[in-house]
Amino acid sequence: MPAPADLTLLLQRAHAGDAQSANEAYAALYPELLKIARARLRVHQAPTLLDTQALVHESFLRFVGGAPVALQSRKHFYAYAAKAMRHIVIDFVRRSQAERRGGDLQQVTFDTAALDALPQDAAAAPVLDLERALTALAAVDPPLAELVELRFYGGYTDAEAALALGVSERTVRRQWDKARAFLLLELQAT
């Protein structure tokens, strides 16, 4: 694996459109990105067609083809990747819900018993509820929302999150408790 400074340079070149740098960066980052993707999909536990490899591929494609991102370090890239994966999963759940419900089509039945027998899409509801709660947290306290993304979605430990955020582990634990309490209250309100 390249040194952290070399990796940051590779990522910057890849984002600028250098295909060789993108291939090298992708090969170096792939194991860690798989770890983040596993954590992301494990959190949602919603039955989706996404697997860890598809999530990694999609997030890296968004990075290479997306708007410019100023990367300070490898950790900053991983935080970016965790956020991108979060958005990919949420978009996928929303899209699948819309398709499953017929999108813009109006559902018409002639028998009310048949309507009651239709399966309800309860698996995706917690994912979207959590997304709404996290969005509310980001509106109130963006650093807490960033910590939730790192811990909950990125699979970071207290020590890794502290290093990425530039704070002590004790501060991370205190903020984590605060964020969890806020999210719990938001989820109970829905």
PAPA-929470 format. One record per residue: residue number from 1; residue in one letter; y, x, z of N, C-alpha, C in turn. Coordinates in pm, whole numbers, padded with zeros to 5 digits, always signed. Each point is the difference from the previous one (the first is absolute). Example, Ala and Ser with C-alpha at 12.3 -4.5 7.8 and 13.67 -1.06 7.14 Angstrom:
REM residues 2
ATOM resi resn    n_v    n_u    n_w   ca_v   ca_u   ca_w    c_v    c_u    c_w
ATOM    1    A -00569 +01319 +00780 +00119 -00089 +00000 +00120 +00090 +00000
ATOM    2    S +00105 -00035 -00072 +00119 +00082 +00006 +00109 -00077 +00073
//
This chain:
REM residues 190
ATOM resi resn    n_v    n_u    n_w   ca_v   ca_u   ca_w    c_v    c_u    c_w
ATOM    1    M -00119 +00085 +00000 +00119 -00085 +00000 +00123 +00089 +00000
ATOM    2    P +00101 -00034 -00083 +00121 +00081 -00005 +00075 -00003 +00132
ATOM    3    A +00084 +00100 +00021 +00085 +00004 +00120 +00095 -00120 -00003
ATOM    4    P +00046 -00047 +00118 +00088 -00118 +00004 +00124 +00012 -00089
ATOM    5    A +00062 +00118 -00006 +00119 +00017 -00085 -00039 -00012 -00147
ATOM    6    D -00116 +00059 -00036 -00047 -00010 -00139 -00035 -00144 -00035
ATOM    7    L -00058 -00071 +00095 -00038 -00140 -00023 +00125 -00085 -00021
ATOM    8    T +00103 +00023 +00079 +00125 -00075 -00016 +00059 +00026 -00138
ATOM    9    L -00003 +00125 -00043 +00050 +00035 -00133 -00085 -00068 -00109
ATOM   10    L -00133 +00000 +00017 -00087 -00068 -00096 +00033 -00149 -00008
ATOM   11    L +00022 -00062 +00116 +00033 -00143 +00003 +00132 -00027 -00069
ATOM   12    Q +00098 +00086 +00022 +00129 -00018 -00066 -00013 +00014 -00151
ATOM   13    R -00076 +00097 -00044 -00023 +00019 -00144 -00077 -00119 -00059
ATOM   14    A -00101 -00046 +00074 -00080 -00114 -00047 +00088 -00123 -00016
ATOM   15    H +00087 -00022 +00097 +00088 -00116 -00005 +00100 +00011 -00115
ATOM   16    A +00032 +00124 -00039 +00091 +00023 -00112 -00069 -00017 -00135
ATOM   17    G -00134 -00014 +00001 -00072 -00026 -00124 -00093 +00111 -00046
ATOM   18    D -00016 +00106 +00078 -00088 +00111 -00037 -00145 -00041 +00026
ATOM   19    A -00076 -00021 -00109 -00137 -00049 +00012 -00092 +00099 +00071
ATOM   20    Q +00015 +00128 -00029 -00084 +00103 +00065 +00023 +00001 +00152
ATOM   21    S +00127 -00007 +00041 +00031 -00003 +00143 -00055 -00127 +00064
ATOM   22    A +00007 -00111 -00072 -00053 -00126 +00052 -00150 +00011 +00023
ATOM   23    N -00071 +00059 -00093 -00145 +00018 +00015 -00033 +00090 +00118
ATOM   24    E +00072 +00110 +00015 -00025 +00092 +00111 +00033 -00066 +00134
ATOM   25    A +00113 -00068 +00006 +00040 -00067 +00125 -00101 -00109 +00036
ATOM   26    Y -00043 -00076 -00099 -00094 -00109 +00023 -00132 +00054 +00054
ATOM   27    A -00048 +00109 -00060 -00126 +00060 +00047 +00014 +00051 +00143
ATOM   28    A +00113 +00057 +00034 +00020 +00053 +00136 +00017 -00111 +00103
ATOM   29    L +00062 -00109 -00039 +00033 -00108 +00095 -00108 -00108 +00010
ATOM   30    Y -00092 -00001 -00094 -00096 -00109 -00010 -00076 -00030 +00130
ATOM   31    P -00056 +00100 +00070 -00074 -00033 +00123 +00086 -00069 +00106
ATOM   32    E +00123 +00047 +00017 +00087 -00061 +00100 +00045 -00139 -00044
ATOM   33    L +00024 -00018 -00129 +00038 -00132 -00051 -00115 -00100 +00017
ATOM   34    L -00123 +00046 -00017 -00116 -00089 +00024 -00004 -00045 +00146
ATOM   35    K +00030 +00092 +00090 +00002 -00033 +00143 +00105 -00108 +00027
ATOM   36    I +00118 +00015 -00058 +00107 -00098 +00018 -00043 -00134 -00061
ATOM   37    A -00060 +00004 -00119 -00044 -00124 -00066 -00106 -00073 +00082
ATOM   38    R -00095 +00077 +00056 -00102 -00063 +00085 +00064 -00070 +00119
ATOM   39    A +00097 +00068 +00062 +00070 -00060 +00115 +00073 -00125 -00043
ATOM   40    R +00062 +00004 -00116 +00076 -00114 -00050 -00091 -00121 -00024
ATOM   41    L -00110 +00021 -00067 -00089 -00111 -00030 -00074 -00049 +00125
ATOM   42    R -00029 +00090 +00092 -00066 -00039 +00125 +00092 -00089 +00082
ATOM   43    V +00129 +00028 -00001 +00098 -00079 +00074 +00003 -00143 -00050
ATOM   44    H +00001 -00015 -00132 +00015 -00134 -00055 -00127 -00082 +00007
ATOM   45    Q -00113 +00061 -00012 -00130 -00065 +00011 -00011 -00128 -00083
ATOM   46    A +00089 -00017 -00094 -00009 -00116 -00088 -00091 +00036 -00117
ATOM   47    P -00085 -00092 -00040 -00086 +00032 -00113 +00083 +00013 -00128
ATOM   48    T +00007 +00120 -00054 +00076 +00022 -00122 -00087 +00077 -00097
ATOM   49    L +00044 +00007 -00123 -00069 +00079 -00099 +00045 +00145 +00006
ATOM   50    L +00097 +00029 +00084 +00048 +00137 +00014 -00099 +00082 +00080
ATOM   51    D -00023 +00121 -00046 -00075 +00094 +00082 +00090 +00120 +00024
ATOM   52    T -00046 +00093 +00081 +00085 +00112 +00039 +00043 +00082 -00120
ATOM   53    Q -00092 +00024 -00093 +00035 +00081 -00117 +00105 -00069 -00086
ATOM   54    A -00016 -00129 -00023 +00098 -00073 -00080 +00137 +00002 +00066
ATOM   55    L +00003 -00012 +00131 +00125 +00002 +00074 +00067 +00137 -00011
ATOM   56    V -00078 +00107 +00011 +00054 +00136 -00014 +00056 +00020 -00140
ATOM   57    H -00077 -00039 -00102 +00044 +00019 -00138 +00131 -00076 -00026
ATOM   58    E +00004 -00124 +00042 +00119 -00083 -00023 +00122 +00057 +00072
ATOM   59    S -00017 +00044 +00124 +00115 +00054 +00075 +00050 +00129 -00064
ATOM   60    F -00090 +00086 -00047 +00044 +00125 -00062 +00068 -00029 -00134
ATOM   61    L -00049 -00098 -00075 +00066 -00037 -00125 +00140 -00053 +00026
ATOM   62    R +00016 -00076 +00105 +00134 -00050 +00035 +00093 +00115 +00038
ATOM   63    F -00056 +00101 +00069 +00081 +00116 +00037 +00046 +00076 -00124
ATOM   64    V -00093 +00030 -00089 +00032 +00079 -00119 +00095 -00076 -00092
ATOM   65    G -00020 -00130 -00013 +00081 -00078 -00093 +00118 -00073 +00062
ATOM   66    G +00019 +00013 +00129 +00104 -00075 +00069 +00135 +00067 +00002
ATOM   67    A +00089 -00061 +00077 +00135 +00054 +00016 -00006 +00133 +00074
ATOM   68    P +00098 +00087 -00023 +00000 +00131 +00066 -00004 -00011 +00152
ATOM   69    V -00080 +00085 +00061 -00013 +00004 +00146 +00022 +00145 +00042
ATOM   70    A +00093 +00021 +00092 +00025 +00136 +00050 -00101 +00028 +00111
ATOM   71    L -00095 +00088 -00027 -00104 +00032 +00097 +00038 +00124 +00079
ATOM   72    Q +00000 -00013 +00133 +00030 +00115 +00083 -00126 +00077 +00036
ATOM   73    S -00114 -00069 +00003 -00123 +00066 +00045 -00121 -00080 -00045
ATOM   74    R -00116 +00057 +00028 -00126 -00066 -00027 -00012 -00127 +00084
ATOM   75    K +00043 +00006 +00126 -00006 -00117 +00088 +00087 -00113 -00055
ATOM   76    H +00115 +00037 -00055 +00088 -00100 -00059 -00070 -00070 -00116
ATOM   77    F -00076 +00075 -00081 -00076 -00060 -00109 -00105 -00096 +00054
ATOM   78    Y -00070 +00039 +00106 -00104 -00087 +00056 +00061 -00129 +00054
ATOM   79    A +00118 +00010 +00062 +00068 -00121 +00048 +00037 -00089 -00118
ATOM   80    Y +00048 +00062 -00108 +00032 -00074 -00123 -00125 -00067 -00056
ATOM   81    A -00112 +00074 -00002 -00125 -00054 -00053 -00049 -00117 +00084
ATOM   82    A +00012 +00010 +00132 -00043 -00110 +00088 +00082 -00125 -00029
ATOM   83    K +00130 +00018 -00019 +00087 -00115 -00030 -00036 -00059 -00136
ATOM   84    A -00024 +00086 -00099 -00036 -00048 -00133 -00131 -00079 +00006
ATOM   85    M -00097 +00050 +00076 -00128 -00069 +00011 +00017 -00135 +00067
ATOM   86    R +00086 -00006 +00099 +00028 -00127 +00067 +00051 -00101 -00102
ATOM   87    H +00095 +00041 -00081 +00058 -00091 -00100 -00103 -00040 -00106
ATOM   88    I -00087 +00091 -00038 -00103 -00032 -00098 -00095 -00106 +00054
ATOM   89    V -00044 +00016 +00125 -00091 -00097 +00060 +00067 -00136 +00014
ATOM   90    I +00125 -00002 +00047 +00071 -00126 +00017 +00019 -00068 -00135
ATOM   91    D +00040 +00076 -00102 +00016 -00057 -00134 -00132 -00055 -00051
ATOM   92    F -00108 +00073 +00023 -00131 -00044 -00046 -00041 -00132 +00068
ATOM   93    V +00023 -00009 +00131 -00036 -00123 +00073 +00084 -00116 -00050
ATOM   94    R +00129 +00023 -00018 +00086 -00109 -00050 -00044 -00046 -00139
ATOM   95    R -00030 +00096 -00087 -00043 -00032 -00136 -00132 -00077 +00002
ATOM   96    S -00093 +00046 +00082 -00130 -00068 +00003 +00011 -00139 +00060
ATOM   97    Q +00090 -00017 +00095 +00022 -00134 +00056 +00056 -00092 -00106
ATOM   98    A +00094 +00049 -00076 +00062 -00083 -00103 -00102 -00039 -00106
ATOM   99    E -00083 +00095 -00043 -00101 -00029 -00102 -00105 -00097 +00055
ATOM  100    R -00039 +00022 +00124 -00104 -00082 +00060 +00048 -00144 +00015
ATOM  101    R +00127 -00017 +00022 +00054 -00134 +00018 +00052 -00060 -00129
ATOM  102    G -00021 +00070 -00110 +00041 -00054 -00128 +00141 +00036 -00040
ATOM  103    G +00065 +00089 +00075 +00136 +00042 -00034 +00095 -00117 +00004
ATOM  104    D +00062 -00030 -00115 +00098 -00109 -00008 -00064 -00135 -00029
ATOM  105    L -00132 -00001 -00021 -00065 -00126 -00034 -00008 -00090 +00122
ATOM  106    Q +00017 -00126 -00024 -00010 -00097 +00109 -00146 -00042 +00014
ATOM  107    Q -00049 +00002 +00124 -00140 -00035 +00025 -00011 -00152 +00017
ATOM  108    V -00086 -00062 -00080 -00018 -00144 +00005 -00147 -00030 +00021
ATOM  109    T -00032 -00087 +00096 -00138 -00043 +00021 -00001 -00153 +00004
ATOM  110    F -00112 -00056 -00037 -00015 -00145 +00004 -00071 -00044 +00126
ATOM  111    D -00054 +00095 +00073 -00078 -00031 +00119 +00054 +00085 +00115
ATOM  112    T +00048 -00063 +00106 +00056 +00077 +00111 -00107 +00080 +00072
ATOM  113    A -00124 -00044 -00002 -00109 +00076 +00062 -00020 +00133 -00074
ATOM  114    A +00015 -00003 -00132 -00014 +00123 -00079 +00112 +00098 +00035
ATOM  115    L +00119 -00051 +00026 +00111 +00087 +00037 -00026 +00068 +00134
ATOM  116    D -00056 -00073 +00096 -00031 +00057 +00131 -00112 +00103 -00007
ATOM  117    A -00087 -00012 -00100 -00114 +00090 -00012 +00038 +00133 -00066
ATOM  118    L +00120 +00008 -00059 +00041 +00125 -00064 +00015 +00109 +00106
ATOM  119    P -00045 +00123 -00030 +00014 +00108 +00098 +00146 +00037 +00019
ATOM  120    Q +00038 +00019 +00122 +00135 +00043 +00033 +00006 +00152 -00004
ATOM  121    D +00109 +00055 -00048 +00015 +00145 -00011 +00060 +00053 +00130
ATOM  122    A -00083 +00005 +00103 +00047 +00044 +00131 +00002 +00151 +00015
ATOM  123    A -00074 +00072 -00083 -00009 +00146 +00015 +00132 +00068 -00032
ATOM  124    A +00075 -00051 -00096 +00124 +00065 -00040 +00116 -00035 +00092
ATOM  125    A -00009 -00110 +00072 +00110 -00043 +00086 +00040 +00105 +00103
ATOM  126    P -00093 +00063 +00073 +00041 +00100 +00098 +00071 +00120 -00064
ATOM  127    V -00039 +00038 -00120 +00064 +00112 -00068 +00146 -00033 -00026
ATOM  128    L +00024 -00119 -00052 +00138 -00039 -00030 +00081 -00026 +00127
ATOM  129    D -00064 -00052 +00104 +00069 -00019 +00128 +00042 +00135 +00057
ATOM  130    L -00088 +00098 -00006 +00033 +00133 +00049 +00113 +00061 -00083
ATOM  131    E -00001 -00022 -00130 +00106 +00051 -00086 +00134 -00063 +00038
ATOM  132    R +00002 -00130 +00026 +00123 -00067 +00041 +00049 +00056 +00134
ATOM  133    A -00093 +00021 +00094 +00038 +00054 +00131 +00055 +00142 -00013
ATOM  134    L -00061 +00081 -00085 +00047 +00137 -00019 +00135 +00002 -00069
ATOM  135    T +00023 -00092 -00092 +00130 -00011 -00065 +00107 -00039 +00101
ATOM  136    A -00034 -00091 +00092 +00094 -00039 +00106 +00030 +00118 +00091
ATOM  137    L -00102 +00078 +00033 +00020 +00120 +00083 +00091 +00100 -00072
ATOM  138    A -00022 +00018 -00130 +00083 +00094 -00077 +00146 -00043 -00001
ATOM  139    A +00024 -00132 +00002 +00138 -00050 +00002 +00067 +00029 +00134
ATOM  140    V -00077 -00004 +00108 +00054 +00021 +00134 +00004 +00148 +00036
ATOM  141    D -00107 +00073 -00029 -00011 +00140 +00040 -00081 +00079 -00103
ATOM  142    P +00064 +00052 -00105 -00071 +00072 -00106 -00087 +00117 +00049
ATOM  143    P +00043 +00081 +00098 -00088 +00108 +00045 -00132 -00051 +00061
ATOM  144    L +00004 -00114 +00068 -00124 -00057 +00054 -00091 -00045 -00113
ATOM  145    A +00057 -00059 -00103 -00081 -00042 -00115 -00062 +00120 -00069
ATOM  146    E +00074 +00110 -00008 -00056 +00123 -00059 -00116 +00052 +00083
ATOM  147    L +00013 -00007 +00131 -00109 +00043 +00088 -00123 -00087 -00020
ATOM  148    V +00019 -00130 -00013 -00114 -00091 -00024 -00068 +00036 -00131
ATOM  149    E +00078 +00027 -00103 -00060 +00039 -00128 -00083 +00126 +00014
ATOM  150    L +00053 +00098 +00072 -00074 +00125 +00017 -00127 -00021 +00081
ATOM  151    R +00012 -00068 +00113 -00115 -00017 +00090 -00100 -00102 -00054
ATOM  152    F +00049 -00117 -00032 -00086 -00112 -00033 -00054 +00010 -00142
ATOM  153    Y +00087 +00034 -00092 -00040 +00004 -00140 -00042 +00138 -00045
ATOM  154    G +00067 +00104 +00048 -00031 +00136 -00043 -00113 +00063 +00077
ATOM  155    G -00037 -00058 +00114 -00108 +00056 +00080 +00040 +00123 +00079
ATOM  156    Y +00130 +00021 +00021 +00047 +00116 +00074 -00033 -00012 +00148
ATOM  157    T -00027 +00112 +00064 -00016 +00004 +00145 +00139 +00009 +00063
ATOM  158    D +00006 -00008 +00133 +00128 +00016 +00069 +00063 +00135 -00035
ATOM  159    A -00081 +00105 +00002 +00051 +00134 -00027 +00051 +00012 -00144
ATOM  160    E -00075 -00053 -00096 +00043 +00008 -00140 +00128 -00081 -00023
ATOM  161    A +00007 -00117 +00060 +00120 -00083 -00014 +00120 +00067 +00064
ATOM  162    A -00020 +00061 +00116 +00109 +00071 +00067 +00052 +00113 -00086
ATOM  163    L -00090 +00074 -00061 +00039 +00110 -00088 +00075 -00052 -00122
ATOM  164    A -00049 -00107 -00060 +00064 -00055 -00119 +00138 -00057 +00031
ATOM  165    L +00016 -00059 +00118 +00128 -00062 +00037 +00094 +00094 +00071
ATOM  166    G -00051 +00114 +00043 +00084 +00098 +00070 +00034 -00041 +00142
ATOM  167    V -00094 -00067 +00067 +00019 -00041 +00140 -00122 +00044 +00081
ATOM  168    S +00005 -00023 +00130 -00112 +00039 +00085 -00111 -00106 -00005
ATOM  169    E -00120 +00041 +00040 -00111 -00096 +00003 +00027 -00111 +00100
ATOM  170    R +00065 +00032 +00108 +00032 -00102 +00100 +00094 -00106 -00060
ATOM  171    T +00096 +00046 -00078 +00091 -00093 -00067 -00077 -00088 -00098
ATOM  172    V -00092 +00060 -00072 -00083 -00077 -00095 -00078 -00107 +00074
ATOM  173    R -00063 +00036 +00112 -00078 -00100 +00076 +00090 -00113 +00051
ATOM  174    R +00118 +00036 +00049 +00093 -00101 +00052 +00047 -00092 -00114
ATOM  175    Q +00035 +00060 -00114 +00045 -00080 -00114 -00114 -00084 -00058
ATOM  176    W -00121 +00055 +00002 -00117 -00073 -00049 -00022 -00126 +00084
ATOM  177    D +00009 +00013 +00133 -00014 -00117 +00087 +00108 -00104 -00029
ATOM  178    K +00120 +00047 -00021 +00112 -00090 -00031 -00023 -00072 -00133
ATOM  179    A -00043 +00074 -00101 -00025 -00059 -00132 -00113 -00101 +00005
ATOM  180    R -00107 +00034 +00071 -00114 -00092 +00011 +00041 -00129 +00069
ATOM  181    A +00082 +00011 +00104 +00046 -00120 +00071 +00083 -00088 -00093
ATOM  182    F +00090 +00061 -00076 +00082 -00076 -00094 -00087 -00070 -00104
ATOM  183    L -00095 +00074 -00058 -00088 -00058 -00102 -00084 -00114 +00056
ATOM  184    L -00049 +00017 +00121 -00079 -00104 +00064 +00083 -00128 +00016
ATOM  185    L +00123 +00015 +00047 +00086 -00118 +00015 +00028 -00066 -00136
ATOM  186    E +00024 +00081 -00101 +00024 -00054 -00135 -00123 -00074 -00053
ATOM  187    L -00118 +00059 +00021 -00122 -00062 -00049 -00031 -00130 +00073
ATOM  188    Q +00032 -00005 +00128 -00023 -00122 +00077 +00098 -00110 -00040
ATOM  189    A +00117 +00038 -00049 +00101 -00098 -00041 -00038 -00067 -00131
ATOM  190    T -00087 +00067 -00081 -00034 -00059 -00130 -00117 -00094 +00011
//
